[in-house]
Amino acid sequence: MKNLFIYYLVVFYLRVVKLTTLWDVINKGDKDNANLFIVWHNRTLICLLGIDKVVGNDKLNSIVSPSKDGEFLSDLMASFGHKVILSSQESGTGMKGLKTAISLLHQGKKVVITPDGSRGPRYHLKKGTGFILKKSASRYYIFSLNFKRRILMNSWDRLIIPTPFNRGVIMGEYFDFDDSKSVDELNIIIEKKLIELSVKADKYFNHKPIERA
């Protein structure tokens, strides 16, 4: 009952934040037909609050670790209309989750991934991201988000918690799939761009950029 109370309290809080936040969306590139959306783990919660500014009412499928924290996050995502793909190397569900994501992308569904995984290290991209991209040949959107007023949790990823009556920013860039790139090359490109966009999103409200672990 205690956990259920906390869950509903968090959902209520996030909905208040969502309803009372004004967003600036700064995109580059042609947004048509992007299916794979890539954001760091510490922006996952605020992704729930602002991703509709990018995808509209389209339903999203999010890769989440089947851990206790992941279960709580899965429930939160479901409350905001996301479908969850359970995937983690530690739990042995990694390849199954990757294949599910690739299958959904081939069907034209939209998938969100957090490439530094459920345990980090922070801002280190794991190989599964490039693998999904290579196998699905999807157009993709790399993005970061931030808030003017925020709390940084003392977690491995420095999770960002926004306050109500706020301003948020989404910094994103659309990319066409380049089949000439290897999985490793794609991962290097994505990691570099994610870090760049996160620094810009942090500096947008004069915050000190969150450093790579």
Secondary structure, 3 states (H helix, E strand, C coil): CHHHHHHHHHHHHHHHHHHCEEEEEEEECCCCCCCEEECCHHHHHHHHHHCHHHHCCCCEEEEECCCHHHHHHHHHHHHCCCEEEECCCCCCCHHHHHHHHHHHHHCCCEEEECCCCCCCCCCCCCCHHHHHHHHHCCCEEEEEEEECCEEECCCCCCCEEECCCEEEEEEEEEECCCCCCCHHHHHHHHHHHHHHHHHHHHHHCCCCCCCCC
